[in-house]
Amino acid sequence: MARQAAAVIEDHDHVRVISHNDADGLTSASIICQALLRKGIRFHATIVPRLDSSVADMVMASAEERDLVLFCDMGSGQSGILSAIKNPMVILDHHVPVGDSPAKVVVNPHLVGIDGAMHISASGTTYLVAKALDPANVDLAGMAIAGAVGDKQLMDTVNGTILKEAVDAGVVTVRKGLKVGDGNIADVLEYTPEPYLDITGDRQRIDEFLSILGLRGETSRLSEEQLKKLTSAVALKLAKRSTSEAIDASIGDVYYLNKELVKNVYDLVSIFNTCGRMEKAGIAISIGMRDKTHLEEAMKMSVGYQREIVGNIKAASDMLRMGQSIGYLITKDMESTGMVASTMVRYINPDMPFVAVNQVDDIVKVSARGTRALVSKGLDLAFALREAAKAVGGEGGGHNIASGASIPPGTEEQFISKVDEIVGQQLGKK
């Protein structure tokens, strides 16, 4: 499939790239834009928060008749919307396909029996196409790893193969430690939303915690012994109330991207997520294409945004409501509800999937997150949100472990009730 997509791409002089605004979508766009640039193929990239009819209208208004339209990290579940576009299309995605696609080529792991929610991201899929365009694009493997980390995937099977290839080529270096960005330890623990500890956001308690451990300074300069002391103490905190998944997500391999402007993968993911949410996607793409013009600005934005997320998580904890089979909150104008939902299900209420319903202007956005343990018991949030959203006149979809939806204002309680019912059936609850 990757070779087929590469052949179609090479047959065009201009490519209209449309990608998602999260870290996986932005790394995907960075990879394909860099690959196109190296091939001398002109491109025009647009980053969007969701694929709806307005995006199709925008594409039709801006694409020339002979342009190839290429979708990254979206398109597999929106065949009806895409059928309005008459240009030839290529889809590079990892979401579950729904319906018959009008695209010329769909590169999607689910079509060959690989779970795109766990084992390869859209950036990994895009990287395979970039490699098919030119094997020298192996230097873009770091971006594929960043996209997988952004989507909280496992580094095994296909992701594991890409990681090994990246390490062998000197593109990525792996170190053991706490899975956080670089910086002063106290600062990082204060503003980083993951791992979410009982001291996160509380500088006094953080200083006391580090004083007991006898640690200070930059995370990247800690000795092996100091790192072990820090990770052991964090693991003990997590073991009191979090899942084993939370510990795995917080402690272990940290990836350093030797070819990228931002070396620590967690710093890069945070910057990309921040740029996407703050409608500064152009800055993310420029960093992804190794232009450092706006790097300092992006790093400052990222730290500020992470502090805001920590505040939102604390607020969400106070607003937590419980259904029969889900935890949820209904709120307005809350930033980064996907991160809030991930934190709630991993660190605060791990026994149930979590659904965050958030009204912004005249649209209600939904973010839902589960755990691998819940998925193994039958949880499929993509199905649950798609069916519940359809029941109230909205649309939804995504992965079994992480999904989203858009629903009309005023339908929040009805939607939550339907999701609760469906999830209860999936998990075998009466």
C-alpha positions as a Markdown table, in Angstrom:
| # | Residue | x | y | z |
|---|---|---|---|---|
| 1 | Met | 0.0 | 0.0 | 0.0 |
| 2 | Ala | 2.8 | 2.4 | 0.8 |
| 3 | Arg | 4.5 | 1.8 | -2.5 |
| 4 | Gln | 1.1 | 2.3 | -4.3 |
| 5 | Ala | 0.6 | 5.6 | -2.5 |
| 6 | Ala | 4.2 | 6.7 | -3.4 |
| 7 | Ala | 3.6 | 5.9 | -7.1 |
| 8 | Val | 0.4 | 8.0 | -7.1 |
| 9 | Ile | 2.1 | 10.9 | -5.3 |
| 10 | Glu | 5.1 | 10.8 | -7.8 |
| 11 | Asp | 2.6 | 11.1 | -10.6 |
| 12 | His | 1.5 | 14.6 | -9.5 |
| 13 | Asp | 3.2 | 18.0 | -9.6 |
| 14 | His | 1.1 | 19.5 | -6.8 |
| 15 | Val | -0.3 | 17.9 | -3.6 |
| 16 | Arg | -3.0 | 19.4 | -1.4 |
| 17 | Val | -2.1 | 18.1 | 2.1 |
| 18 | Ile | -4.8 | 18.0 | 4.8 |
| 19 | Ser | -3.9 | 16.8 | 8.3 |
| 20 | His | -5.1 | 16.7 | 11.9 |
| 21 | Asn | -4.1 | 19.3 | 14.5 |
| 22 | Asp | -2.8 | 16.9 | 17.2 |
| 23 | Ala | 0.8 | 15.7 | 17.6 |
| 24 | Asp | 0.3 | 12.7 | 15.4 |
| 25 | Gly | -1.4 | 14.7 | 12.6 |
| 26 | Leu | 1.3 | 17.4 | 12.8 |
| 27 | Thr | 4.2 | 15.0 | 12.7 |
| 28 | Ser | 2.5 | 13.2 | 9.8 |
| 29 | Ala | 2.2 | 16.5 | 7.9 |
| 30 | Ser | 5.8 | 17.3 | 8.7 |
| 31 | Ile | 7.0 | 14.0 | 7.3 |
| 32 | Ile | 5.0 | 14.1 | 4.1 |
| 33 | Cys | 5.8 | 17.8 | 3.4 |
| 34 | Gln | 9.5 | 17.2 | 4.0 |
| 35 | Ala | 9.4 | 14.2 | 1.6 |
| 36 | Leu | 7.5 | 16.1 | -1.1 |
| 37 | Leu | 10.0 | 19.0 | -0.8 |
| 38 | Arg | 12.9 | 16.7 | -1.3 |
| 39 | Lys | 11.2 | 15.3 | -4.4 |
| 40 | Gly | 10.6 | 18.7 | -5.8 |
| 41 | Ile | 6.8 | 18.3 | -5.6 |
| 42 | Arg | 5.0 | 21.5 | -4.7 |
| 43 | Phe | 2.5 | 21.3 | -1.9 |
| 44 | His | -0.1 | 23.3 | 0.1 |
| 45 | Ala | -0.7 | 22.1 | 3.6 |
| 46 | Thr | -3.7 | 22.9 | 5.8 |
| 47 | Ile | -4.2 | 21.6 | 9.4 |
| 48 | Val | -7.8 | 21.1 | 10.7 |
| 49 | Pro | -9.3 | 19.9 | 14.0 |
| 50 | Arg | -11.7 | 17.5 | 12.3 |
| 51 | Leu | -12.8 | 16.3 | 8.9 |
| 52 | Asp | -16.3 | 17.6 | 8.1 |
| 53 | Ser | -18.2 | 19.0 | 5.1 |
| 54 | Ser | -16.6 | 22.4 | 5.6 |
| 55 | Val | -13.1 | 20.9 | 5.0 |
| 56 | Ala | -14.4 | 19.2 | 1.8 |
| 57 | Asp | -15.8 | 22.5 | 0.6 |
| 58 | Met | -12.4 | 24.2 | 1.4 |
| 59 | Val | -10.5 | 21.6 | -0.5 |
| 60 | Met | -12.8 | 21.9 | -3.5 |
| 61 | Ala | -12.4 | 25.7 | -3.5 |
| 62 | Ser | -8.6 | 25.7 | -3.2 |
| 63 | Ala | -7.4 | 22.6 | -5.2 |
| 64 | Glu | -6.8 | 22.7 | -8.9 |
| 65 | Glu | -8.3 | 20.1 | -11.1 |
| 66 | Arg | -5.0 | 18.1 | -11.4 |
| 67 | Asp | -4.0 | 18.4 | -7.8 |
| 68 | Leu | -3.7 | 15.3 | -5.6 |
| 69 | Val | -5.5 | 15.7 | -2.3 |
| 70 | Leu | -3.7 | 13.8 | 0.5 |
| 71 | Phe | -5.2 | 13.3 | 3.9 |
| 72 | Cys | -3.1 | 12.4 | 7.0 |
| 73 | Asp | -4.5 | 11.1 | 10.3 |
| 74 | Met | -8.1 | 11.3 | 9.0 |
| 75 | Gly | -10.3 | 10.2 | 6.1 |
| 76 | Ser | -10.9 | 6.5 | 6.9 |
| 77 | Gly | -14.2 | 7.1 | 8.6 |
| 78 | Gln | -15.5 | 10.0 | 6.5 |
| 79 | Ser | -16.1 | 8.3 | 3.1 |
| 80 | Gly | -19.5 | 10.1 | 2.6 |
| 81 | Ile | -17.9 | 13.5 | 3.1 |
| 82 | Leu | -14.9 | 12.8 | 0.8 |
| 83 | Ser | -17.2 | 11.6 | -2.0 |
| 84 | Ala | -17.9 | 15.2 | -2.8 |
| 85 | Ile | -14.3 | 15.8 | -3.7 |
| 86 | Lys | -13.6 | 15.0 | -7.4 |
| 87 | Asn | -9.8 | 15.2 | -7.2 |
| 88 | Pro | -7.7 | 12.1 | -6.9 |
| 89 | Met | -7.1 | 11.3 | -3.2 |
| 90 | Val | -4.7 | 9.4 | -1.1 |
| 91 | Ile | -5.5 | 8.6 | 2.6 |
| 92 | Leu | -2.7 | 7.9 | 5.1 |
| 93 | Asp | -4.5 | 7.0 | 8.3 |
| 94 | His | -4.7 | 4.6 | 11.2 |
| 95 | His | -8.3 | 5.0 | 12.3 |
| 96 | Val | -10.8 | 2.2 | 11.7 |
| 97 | Pro | -12.1 | 2.4 | 8.1 |
| 98 | Val | -15.8 | 2.9 | 7.7 |
| 99 | Gly | -17.6 | 2.5 | 4.3 |
| 100 | Asp | -16.1 | 2.3 | 0.8 |
| 101 | Ser | -13.5 | 5.0 | 0.3 |
| 102 | Pro | -13.5 | 7.1 | -2.8 |
| 103 | Ala | -9.7 | 7.5 | -2.5 |
| 104 | Lys | -7.3 | 6.1 | -5.1 |
| 105 | Val | -5.2 | 4.6 | -2.4 |
| 106 | Val | -5.8 | 4.1 | 1.4 |
| 107 | Val | -2.8 | 3.2 | 3.5 |
| 108 | Asn | -4.2 | 2.0 | 6.8 |
| 109 | Pro | -2.9 | -0.7 | 9.1 |
| 110 | His | -6.4 | -2.0 | 9.8 |
| 111 | Leu | -6.7 | -3.1 | 6.2 |
| 112 | Val | -3.8 | -5.6 | 6.8 |
| 113 | Gly | -5.0 | -6.8 | 10.3 |
| 114 | Ile | -2.8 | -4.4 | 12.4 |
| 115 | Asp | -4.4 | -2.4 | 15.2 |
| 116 | Gly | -3.8 | 1.3 | 14.4 |
| 117 | Ala | -4.9 | 2.3 | 17.9 |
| 118 | Met | -1.9 | 0.5 | 19.5 |
| 119 | His | 0.8 | -0.5 | 17.0 |
| 120 | Ile | 1.3 | 2.2 | 14.4 |
| 121 | Ser | 0.2 | 5.9 | 14.2 |
| 122 | Ala | -0.7 | 8.0 | 11.3 |
| 123 | Ser | 2.9 | 9.4 | 11.4 |
| 124 | Gly | 4.2 | 5.9 | 11.2 |
| 125 | Thr | 2.0 | 5.1 | 8.3 |
| 126 | Thr | 3.1 | 8.4 | 6.6 |
| 127 | Tyr | 6.7 | 7.6 | 7.3 |
| 128 | Leu | 6.4 | 4.2 | 5.5 |
| 129 | Val | 5.1 | 6.1 | 2.4 |
| 130 | Ala | 8.0 | 8.7 | 2.7 |
| 131 | Lys | 10.4 | 5.7 | 2.8 |
| 132 | Ala | 8.7 | 4.3 | -0.3 |
| 133 | Leu | 9.3 | 7.7 | -2.0 |
| 134 | Asp | 13.0 | 7.6 | -1.1 |
| 135 | Pro | 14.8 | 5.3 | 1.3 |
| 136 | Ala | 17.0 | 8.3 | 2.4 |
| 137 | Asn | 13.9 | 9.5 | 4.3 |
| 138 | Val | 14.8 | 7.2 | 7.1 |
| 139 | Asp | 16.0 | 10.4 | 8.9 |
| 140 | Leu | 12.3 | 11.2 | 9.4 |
| 141 | Ala | 11.8 | 8.2 | 11.6 |
| 142 | Gly | 12.1 | 10.4 | 14.7 |
| 143 | Met | 8.9 | 12.2 | 13.7 |
| 144 | Ala | 7.1 | 8.8 | 13.3 |
| 145 | Ile | 8.2 | 7.9 | 16.9 |
| 146 | Ala | 7.0 | 11.3 | 18.2 |
| 147 | Gly | 3.5 | 10.7 | 16.6 |
| 148 | Ala | 3.2 | 7.3 | 18.2 |
| 149 | Val | 4.2 | 8.7 | 21.6 |
| 150 | Gly | 1.7 | 11.5 | 21.1 |
| 151 | Asp | -1.0 | 8.9 | 20.5 |
| 152 | Lys | 0.2 | 6.9 | 23.6 |
| 153 | Gln | 0.9 | 3.8 | 21.5 |
| 154 | Leu | 2.9 | 0.7 | 22.3 |
| 155 | Met | 6.4 | 0.5 | 20.9 |
| 156 | Asp | 6.1 | -3.0 | 19.6 |
| 157 | Thr | 5.2 | -4.7 | 16.2 |
| 158 | Val | 5.3 | -2.0 | 13.5 |
| 159 | Asn | 6.2 | 0.8 | 15.9 |
| 160 | Gly | 9.0 | -1.4 | 17.3 |
| 161 | Thr | 10.3 | -2.0 | 13.7 |
| 162 | Ile | 10.4 | 1.7 | 13.0 |
| 163 | Leu | 12.1 | 2.4 | 16.3 |
| 164 | Lys | 14.8 | -0.2 | 15.6 |
| 165 | Glu | 15.3 | 1.2 | 12.2 |
| 166 | Ala | 15.7 | 4.7 | 13.7 |
| 167 | Val | 18.1 | 3.5 | 16.4 |
| 168 | Asp | 20.2 | 1.5 | 13.9 |
| 169 | Ala | 20.4 | 4.6 | 11.6 |
| 170 | Gly | 21.4 | 6.9 | 14.5 |
| 171 | Val | 18.2 | 8.9 | 14.1 |
| 172 | Val | 17.0 | 8.1 | 17.7 |
| 173 | Thr | 18.7 | 7.4 | 20.9 |
| 174 | Val | 17.0 | 5.6 | 23.8 |
| 175 | Arg | 17.6 | 6.3 | 27.5 |
| 176 | Lys | 15.9 | 5.0 | 30.6 |
| 177 | Gly | 14.2 | 7.4 | 32.9 |
| 178 | Leu | 11.1 | 9.4 | 33.7 |
| 179 | Lys | 9.0 | 10.1 | 30.6 |
| 180 | Val | 9.0 | 13.8 | 30.7 |
| 181 | Gly | 10.6 | 16.7 | 28.9 |
| 182 | Asp | 13.9 | 18.2 | 29.7 |
| 183 | Gly | 14.3 | 21.1 | 32.2 |
| 184 | Asn | 14.7 | 21.8 | 35.9 |
| 185 | Ile | 13.2 | 18.8 | 37.8 |
| 186 | Ala | 11.0 | 20.9 | 40.1 |
| 187 | Asp | 9.6 | 23.0 | 37.2 |
| 188 | Val | 8.9 | 19.9 | 35.1 |
| 189 | Leu | 7.1 | 18.1 | 37.9 |
| 190 | Glu | 5.1 | 21.3 | 38.5 |
| 191 | Tyr | 3.8 | 21.9 | 35.0 |
| 192 | Thr | 3.8 | 18.5 | 33.4 |
| 193 | Pro | 0.4 | 16.9 | 33.2 |
| 194 | Glu | 1.8 | 13.4 | 32.8 |
| 195 | Pro | 2.6 | 11.6 | 35.0 |
| 196 | Tyr | -0.1 | 13.2 | 37.1 |
| 197 | Leu | 1.0 | 12.9 | 40.7 |
| 198 | Asp | -0.5 | 13.9 | 44.0 |
| 199 | Ile | 2.1 | 16.8 | 44.0 |
| 200 | Thr | 1.6 | 18.0 | 40.4 |
| 201 | Gly | 1.0 | 21.7 | 40.3 |
| 202 | Asp | 2.0 | 22.2 | 44.0 |
| 203 | Arg | 5.5 | 23.7 | 44.1 |
| 204 | Gln | 5.8 | 23.5 | 47.9 |
| 205 | Arg | 5.0 | 19.8 | 48.0 |
| 206 | Ile | 7.3 | 19.2 | 45.0 |
| 207 | Asp | 10.2 | 21.0 | 46.7 |
| 208 | Glu | 9.6 | 18.9 | 49.8 |
| 209 | Phe | 9.5 | 15.7 | 47.7 |
| 210 | Leu | 12.8 | 16.5 | 46.0 |
| 211 | Ser | 14.4 | 17.6 | 49.2 |
| 212 | Ile | 13.7 | 14.2 | 50.8 |
| 213 | Leu | 15.3 | 12.6 | 47.7 |
| 214 | Gly | 18.2 | 15.0 | 47.7 |
| 215 | Leu | 17.6 | 15.9 | 44.0 |
| 216 | Arg | 17.8 | 19.1 | 42.1 |
| 217 | Gly | 19.0 | 20.5 | 38.8 |
| 218 | Glu | 18.2 | 19.5 | 35.2 |
| 219 | Thr | 16.5 | 16.2 | 34.3 |
| 220 | Ser | 18.9 | 15.6 | 31.5 |
| 221 | Arg | 22.0 | 15.9 | 33.8 |
| 222 | Leu | 20.9 | 13.4 | 36.5 |
| 223 | Ser | 23.2 | 10.5 | 37.0 |
| 224 | Glu | 22.0 | 7.0 | 36.5 |
| 225 | Glu | 21.7 | 6.5 | 40.3 |
| 226 | Gln | 19.8 | 9.8 | 40.7 |
| 227 | Leu | 17.4 | 8.8 | 37.9 |
| 228 | Lys | 16.7 | 5.5 | 39.6 |
| 229 | Lys | 16.0 | 7.3 | 42.9 |
| 230 | Leu | 13.5 | 9.6 | 41.1 |
| 231 | Thr | 11.8 | 7.0 | 39.1 |
| 232 | Ser | 11.4 | 4.7 | 42.1 |
| 233 | Ala | 9.8 | 7.4 | 44.1 |
| 234 | Val | 7.4 | 8.4 | 41.3 |
| 235 | Ala | 6.5 | 4.7 | 40.8 |
| 236 | Leu | 5.6 | 4.4 | 44.5 |
| 237 | Lys | 3.4 | 7.4 | 44.2 |
| 238 | Leu | 1.7 | 6.0 | 41.1 |
| 239 | Ala | 1.2 | 2.6 | 42.6 |
| 240 | Lys | -1.0 | 4.0 | 45.3 |
| 241 | Arg | -3.9 | 5.0 | 43.0 |
| 242 | Ser | -3.0 | 4.5 | 39.3 |
| 243 | Thr | -3.0 | 1.7 | 36.8 |
| 244 | Ser | 0.0 | -0.3 | 35.7 |
| 245 | Glu | -0.5 | 1.4 | 32.3 |
| 246 | Ala | 0.1 | 4.7 | 34.1 |
| 247 | Ile | 3.4 | 3.5 | 35.4 |
| 248 | Asp | 4.4 | 2.1 | 32.0 |
| 249 | Ala | 3.5 | 5.5 | 30.5 |
| 250 | Ser | 5.5 | 7.4 | 33.1 |
| 251 | Ile | 8.7 | 5.4 | 33.5 |
| 252 | Gly | 10.8 | 3.6 | 31.0 |
| 253 | Asp | 12.4 | 4.4 | 27.6 |
| 254 | Val | 12.8 | 8.1 | 26.7 |
| 255 | Tyr | 13.5 | 8.8 | 23.0 |
| 256 | Tyr | 15.9 | 11.5 | 21.9 |
| 257 | Leu | 15.4 | 12.6 | 18.3 |
| 258 | Asn | 18.9 | 13.2 | 17.1 |
| 259 | Lys | 17.9 | 14.8 | 13.7 |
| 260 | Glu | 15.2 | 17.1 | 15.0 |
| 261 | Leu | 15.4 | 20.6 | 16.5 |
| 262 | Val | 13.7 | 19.4 | 19.7 |
| 263 | Lys | 15.6 | 16.4 | 21.0 |
| 264 | Asn | 13.4 | 15.1 | 23.8 |
| 265 | Val | 10.3 | 13.4 | 22.3 |
| 266 | Tyr | 8.1 | 14.6 | 25.2 |
| 267 | Asp | 9.0 | 18.2 | 24.6 |
| 268 | Leu | 8.3 | 17.9 | 20.9 |
| 269 | Val | 4.9 | 16.2 | 21.5 |
| 270 | Ser | 4.0 | 18.9 | 23.9 |
| 271 | Ile | 5.0 | 21.7 | 21.5 |
| 272 | Phe | 3.0 | 20.1 | 18.6 |
| 273 | Asn | -0.1 | 19.6 | 20.7 |
| 274 | Thr | 0.1 | 23.2 | 22.0 |
| 275 | Cys | 0.6 | 24.6 | 18.5 |
| 276 | Gly | -2.4 | 22.6 | 17.2 |
| 277 | Arg | -4.7 | 23.7 | 20.0 |
| 278 | Met | -3.6 | 27.3 | 19.8 |
| 279 | Glu | -4.1 | 27.4 | 16.0 |
| 280 | Lys | -0.4 | 27.9 | 15.5 |
| 281 | Ala | 0.0 | 24.8 | 13.3 |
| 282 | Gly | 2.3 | 26.6 | 10.9 |
| 283 | Ile | 4.9 | 27.0 | 13.7 |
| 284 | Ala | 4.7 | 23.2 | 14.4 |
| 285 | Ile | 5.2 | 22.3 | 10.7 |
| 286 | Ser | 8.1 | 24.7 | 10.5 |
| 287 | Ile | 9.7 | 23.0 | 13.5 |
| 288 | Gly | 8.9 | 19.6 | 12.0 |
| 289 | Met | 10.7 | 20.7 | 8.9 |
| 290 | Arg | 13.7 | 21.8 | 11.0 |
| 291 | Asp | 13.3 | 25.6 | 10.7 |
| 292 | Lys | 14.2 | 27.1 | 14.2 |
| 293 | Thr | 12.8 | 30.6 | 13.5 |
| 294 | His | 9.9 | 30.2 | 16.0 |
| 295 | Leu | 11.3 | 27.5 | 18.2 |
| 296 | Glu | 11.8 | 29.6 | 21.3 |
| 297 | Glu | 8.2 | 31.0 | 21.0 |
| 298 | Ala | 6.8 | 27.5 | 20.7 |
| 299 | Met | 8.7 | 26.3 | 23.8 |
| 300 | Lys | 7.3 | 29.1 | 25.9 |
| 301 | Met | 3.8 | 28.5 | 24.6 |
| 302 | Ser | 4.1 | 24.8 | 25.4 |
| 303 | Val | 5.1 | 25.4 | 29.1 |
| 304 | Gly | 2.2 | 27.9 | 29.5 |
| 305 | Tyr | -0.3 | 25.5 | 27.9 |
| 306 | Gln | 0.8 | 22.6 | 30.1 |
| 307 | Arg | 0.3 | 24.7 | 33.2 |
| 308 | Glu | -3.2 | 25.4 | 31.9 |
| 309 | Ile | -3.9 | 21.7 | 31.4 |
| 310 | Val | -2.8 | 20.9 | 35.0 |
| 311 | Gly | -5.3 | 23.5 | 36.2 |
| 312 | Asn | -8.0 | 22.0 | 34.0 |
| 313 | Ile | -7.3 | 18.5 | 35.4 |
| 314 | Lys | -7.7 | 19.8 | 39.0 |
| 315 | Ala | -11.0 | 21.4 | 38.0 |
| 316 | Ala | -12.2 | 18.3 | 36.2 |
| 317 | Ser | -11.5 | 16.2 | 39.4 |
| 318 | Asp | -13.9 | 18.5 | 41.3 |
| 319 | Met | -16.5 | 18.1 | 38.5 |
| 320 | Leu | -16.3 | 14.3 | 38.1 |
| 321 | Arg | -19.6 | 12.6 | 37.7 |
| 322 | Met | -20.2 | 8.9 | 37.6 |
| 323 | Gly | -22.5 | 6.8 | 35.4 |
| 324 | Gln | -23.1 | 3.1 | 35.6 |
| 325 | Ser | -20.2 | 2.3 | 33.3 |
| 326 | Ile | -18.4 | 5.6 | 32.7 |
| 327 | Gly | -16.9 | 8.6 | 34.5 |
| 328 | Tyr | -17.7 | 11.9 | 32.8 |
| 329 | Leu | -17.8 | 15.6 | 33.0 |
| 330 | Ile | -20.0 | 18.2 | 31.2 |
| 331 | Thr | -18.4 | 21.6 | 30.9 |
| 332 | Lys | -17.8 | 24.7 | 28.8 |
| 333 | Asp | -14.7 | 26.3 | 27.2 |
| 334 | Met | -12.2 | 23.8 | 28.7 |
| 335 | Glu | -9.0 | 23.4 | 26.9 |
| 336 | Ser | -7.5 | 20.0 | 25.9 |
| 337 | Thr | -10.3 | 17.8 | 27.1 |
| 338 | Gly | -8.5 | 14.8 | 25.4 |
| 339 | Met | -5.6 | 15.2 | 27.8 |
| 340 | Val | -8.0 | 15.7 | 30.7 |
| 341 | Ala | -9.8 | 12.5 | 29.8 |
| 342 | Ser | -6.6 | 10.6 | 29.4 |
| 343 | Thr | -5.4 | 11.8 | 32.8 |
| 344 | Met | -8.7 | 11.0 | 34.6 |
| 345 | Val | -8.8 | 7.4 | 33.3 |
| 346 | Arg | -5.1 | 6.7 | 33.8 |
| 347 | Tyr | -4.4 | 8.4 | 37.1 |
| 348 | Ile | -7.7 | 9.2 | 39.0 |
| 349 | Asn | -10.5 | 6.9 | 38.0 |
| 350 | Pro | -9.0 | 3.9 | 36.1 |
| 351 | Asp | -11.9 | 1.4 | 36.6 |
| 352 | Met | -14.1 | 3.1 | 34.0 |
| 353 | Pro | -13.6 | 4.9 | 30.6 |
| 354 | Phe | -13.8 | 8.7 | 30.9 |
| 355 | Val | -15.9 | 11.0 | 28.7 |
| 356 | Ala | -15.3 | 14.8 | 28.6 |
| 357 | Val | -18.2 | 16.8 | 27.1 |
| 358 | Asn | -17.2 | 20.4 | 26.4 |
| 359 | Gln | -19.3 | 23.1 | 24.7 |
| 360 | Val | -17.2 | 25.7 | 22.7 |
| 361 | Asp | -19.3 | 28.4 | 21.0 |
| 362 | Asp | -22.2 | 26.6 | 19.2 |
| 363 | Ile | -20.7 | 23.1 | 19.1 |
| 364 | Val | -20.2 | 20.5 | 21.7 |
| 365 | Lys | -17.0 | 18.5 | 21.5 |
| 366 | Val | -16.5 | 15.1 | 23.1 |
| 367 | Ser | -13.2 | 13.4 | 24.1 |
| 368 | Ala | -13.3 | 9.8 | 25.4 |
| 369 | Arg | -10.5 | 7.7 | 26.7 |
| 370 | Gly | -10.1 | 4.2 | 28.0 |
| 371 | Thr | -7.3 | 1.8 | 29.0 |
| 372 | Arg | -5.8 | -1.2 | 27.3 |
| 373 | Ala | -7.2 | -3.3 | 30.2 |
| 374 | Leu | -10.7 | -2.0 | 29.5 |
| 375 | Val | -10.3 | -2.6 | 25.7 |
| 376 | Ser | -9.3 | -6.2 | 26.5 |
| 377 | Lys | -12.7 | -6.6 | 28.2 |
| 378 | Gly | -14.6 | -5.4 | 25.2 |
| 379 | Leu | -14.5 | -1.6 | 25.3 |
| 380 | Asp | -14.8 | 0.1 | 21.9 |
| 381 | Leu | -15.1 | 3.8 | 22.3 |
| 382 | Ala | -15.1 | 4.5 | 18.5 |
| 383 | Phe | -18.3 | 2.4 | 18.2 |
| 384 | Ala | -19.9 | 3.9 | 21.4 |
| 385 | Leu | -19.3 | 7.5 | 20.4 |
| 386 | Arg | -20.3 | 7.0 | 16.8 |
| 387 | Glu | -23.6 | 5.4 | 17.7 |
| 388 | Ala | -24.4 | 7.8 | 20.6 |
| 389 | Ala | -23.5 | 10.8 | 18.5 |
| 390 | Lys | -25.7 | 9.5 | 15.6 |
| 391 | Ala | -28.6 | 9.1 | 18.0 |
| 392 | Val | -28.5 | 12.8 | 18.9 |
| 393 | Gly | -27.8 | 14.2 | 15.4 |
| 394 | Gly | -24.0 | 14.4 | 15.7 |
| 395 | Glu | -21.0 | 12.4 | 14.4 |
| 396 | Gly | -18.2 | 10.5 | 16.2 |
| 397 | Gly | -15.5 | 7.9 | 15.8 |
| 398 | Gly | -11.8 | 7.2 | 16.3 |
| 399 | His | -10.2 | 4.3 | 18.1 |
| 400 | Asn | -11.4 | 1.7 | 20.5 |
| 401 | Ile | -9.2 | 3.2 | 23.2 |
| 402 | Ala | -9.5 | 6.9 | 22.3 |
| 403 | Ser | -12.3 | 8.5 | 20.4 |
| 404 | Gly | -14.1 | 11.9 | 19.8 |
| 405 | Ala | -17.4 | 13.3 | 18.7 |
| 406 | Ser | -19.3 | 16.5 | 17.9 |
| 407 | Ile | -22.9 | 16.8 | 19.0 |
| 408 | Pro | -25.6 | 19.5 | 19.0 |
| 409 | Pro | -25.9 | 21.7 | 22.1 |
| 410 | Gly | -28.6 | 20.6 | 24.4 |
| 411 | Thr | -28.1 | 16.9 | 23.8 |
| 412 | Glu | -25.3 | 16.3 | 26.3 |
| 413 | Glu | -27.2 | 14.4 | 28.9 |
| 414 | Gln | -28.9 | 12.2 | 26.3 |
| 415 | Phe | -25.6 | 11.5 | 24.6 |
| 416 | Ile | -23.9 | 10.6 | 27.9 |
| 417 | Ser | -26.8 | 8.3 | 28.8 |
| 418 | Lys | -26.4 | 6.5 | 25.4 |
| 419 | Val | -22.6 | 6.2 | 25.7 |
| 420 | Asp | -23.1 | 4.8 | 29.3 |
| 421 | Glu | -25.6 | 2.2 | 28.0 |
| 422 | Ile | -23.4 | 1.1 | 25.1 |
| 423 | Val | -20.2 | 0.9 | 27.2 |
| 424 | Gly | -22.1 | -1.1 | 29.8 |
| 425 | Gln | -23.1 | -3.6 | 27.1 |
| 426 | Gln | -19.6 | -3.8 | 25.9 |
| 427 | Leu | -18.2 | -4.5 | 29.3 |
| 428 | Gly | -20.9 | -6.9 | 30.2 |
| 429 | Lys | -22.5 | -4.8 | 32.9 |
| 430 | Lys | -26.3 | -5.1 | 33.7 |
